[in-house]
Amino acid sequence: MSSGRKAGKNFLRNQEPQKATIEFKAALELAQSLKDSIEEKKAARGLGASLQRQGQYQDAIKYHSMVLAISEREGEESGNTEAYGAIADCYTELGDLESAGKYYDNYIARLEQD
C-alpha cells in the first residue's frame, strides 16, 4: 500500500477527511504517473470517500465514477459495488433522486450477484 494512501485511510478513520483528501490526491497522482491501475483505483476510492464525508458530493461522484472507469478499462471489477452505492448516496444528498435510483439499482443488482 502506498504511504499516501495509508496515511489517507488513517486520517479517514480519525475523522480528518480534509487531511485524507490531500493524501489520497497525492497517492492518485503517483499511481497515475506510475501507471499502476490497482493503486489508482484504490486512491480514487479513498478520495471519493473523503470528499463525500466533507459534503463535496459532486467532486465525490467524480472520483467514485473514476473507480468504475478504471474497472472498465482494466476489466477488473473489485470495488464497483461500493462505488455504485457511494454514487447513489451522493446523488441522494444532492436531491437528484432519479440519478440516485439508477445507481441504487446497479448497487442492488451487484449485491444480489455476490
C-alpha positions as CSV (number, residue, x, y, z in Angstrom):
1,M,0.0,0.0,0.0
2,S,1.4,3.4,-0.9
3,S,2.3,5.6,2.1
4,G,0.0,8.4,0.9
5,R,-3.0,6.1,0.6
6,K,-2.2,4.5,4.0
7,A,-2.0,8.0,5.6
8,G,-5.3,8.9,4.0
9,K,-7.0,5.8,5.4
10,N,-5.7,6.7,8.8
11,F,-7.0,10.3,8.5
12,L,-10.4,9.0,7.5
13,R,-10.5,6.6,10.4
14,N,-9.6,9.5,12.7
15,Q,-12.4,11.7,11.3
16,E,-10.0,14.1,9.5
17,P,-11.3,14.0,5.9
18,Q,-9.6,17.2,4.8
19,K,-6.2,15.7,5.6
20,A,-7.2,12.4,4.0
21,T,-8.1,14.2,0.8
22,I,-4.6,15.7,0.5
23,E,-3.0,12.2,1.0
24,F,-5.4,10.5,-1.4
25,K,-4.8,13.1,-4.1
26,A,-1.0,12.6,-3.8
27,A,-1.4,8.8,-4.0
28,L,-3.7,9.1,-7.0
29,E,-1.2,11.3,-8.9
30,L,1.7,8.9,-8.0
31,A,-0.3,5.9,-9.2
32,Q,-1.2,7.6,-12.4
33,S,2.4,8.6,-13.1
34,L,3.5,5.0,-12.4
35,K,0.5,3.7,-14.5
36,D,-0.4,1.5,-11.5
37,S,-4.2,0.9,-12.1
38,I,-4.7,-1.0,-8.9
39,E,-3.3,1.8,-6.7
40,E,-5.0,4.4,-8.9
41,K,-8.4,2.8,-8.3
42,K,-7.8,2.5,-4.5
43,A,-6.7,6.1,-4.3
44,A,-9.7,7.3,-6.3
45,R,-12.0,5.3,-4.0
46,G,-10.4,6.9,-0.9
47,L,-10.5,10.4,-2.5
48,G,-14.2,9.9,-3.3
49,A,-14.9,8.8,0.3
50,S,-13.0,11.7,1.9
51,L,-14.8,14.3,-0.3
52,Q,-18.2,12.6,0.4
53,R,-17.5,12.9,4.2
54,Q,-16.9,16.6,3.6
55,G,-20.2,17.1,1.8
56,Q,-18.4,17.7,-1.5
57,Y,-20.8,15.4,-3.3
58,Q,-20.2,16.5,-7.0
59,D,-16.4,16.0,-6.5
60,A,-17.0,12.7,-4.7
61,I,-19.1,11.5,-7.6
62,K,-16.3,12.3,-10.0
63,Y,-13.8,10.1,-8.1
64,H,-16.3,7.3,-7.4
65,S,-17.0,7.3,-11.1
66,M,-13.3,7.1,-11.8
67,V,-13.3,3.8,-9.9
68,L,-15.9,2.5,-12.3
69,A,-14.0,3.8,-15.4
70,I,-10.7,2.2,-14.2
71,S,-12.6,-1.1,-13.7
72,E,-14.0,-1.0,-17.2
73,R,-10.6,0.0,-18.7
74,E,-8.8,-2.8,-16.8
75,G,-11.6,-5.5,-16.9
76,E,-11.3,-5.8,-13.1
77,E,-14.4,-5.0,-11.0
78,S,-13.3,-5.0,-7.4
79,G,-14.8,-2.1,-5.5
80,N,-17.5,-1.4,-8.1
81,T,-20.4,-2.4,-5.8
82,E,-19.3,0.1,-3.2
83,A,-18.7,2.8,-5.9
84,Y,-22.3,2.4,-7.2
85,G,-23.7,2.7,-3.6
86,A,-21.5,5.7,-2.8
87,I,-22.5,7.5,-6.1
88,A,-26.2,6.8,-5.3
89,D,-25.7,8.2,-1.8
90,C,-24.1,11.4,-3.2
91,Y,-26.9,11.9,-5.7
92,T,-29.4,11.4,-2.8
93,E,-27.7,14.1,-0.8
94,L,-27.8,16.4,-3.8
95,G,-31.6,15.8,-4.2
96,D,-31.2,14.1,-7.6
97,L,-33.3,11.1,-6.8
98,E,-33.7,9.9,-10.4
99,S,-29.9,9.5,-10.8
100,A,-29.6,8.1,-7.3
101,G,-32.2,5.5,-8.2
102,K,-30.3,4.3,-11.2
103,Y,-27.1,3.9,-9.2
104,Y,-29.0,2.1,-6.4
105,D,-30.4,-0.3,-9.0
106,N,-26.9,-1.1,-10.1
107,Y,-25.8,-1.4,-6.5
108,I,-28.6,-3.8,-5.5
109,A,-28.1,-5.9,-8.7
110,R,-24.4,-6.3,-7.8
111,L,-25.2,-7.2,-4.2
112,E,-27.6,-9.9,-5.5
113,Q,-24.8,-11.4,-7.7
114,D,-22.3,-11.6,-4.9
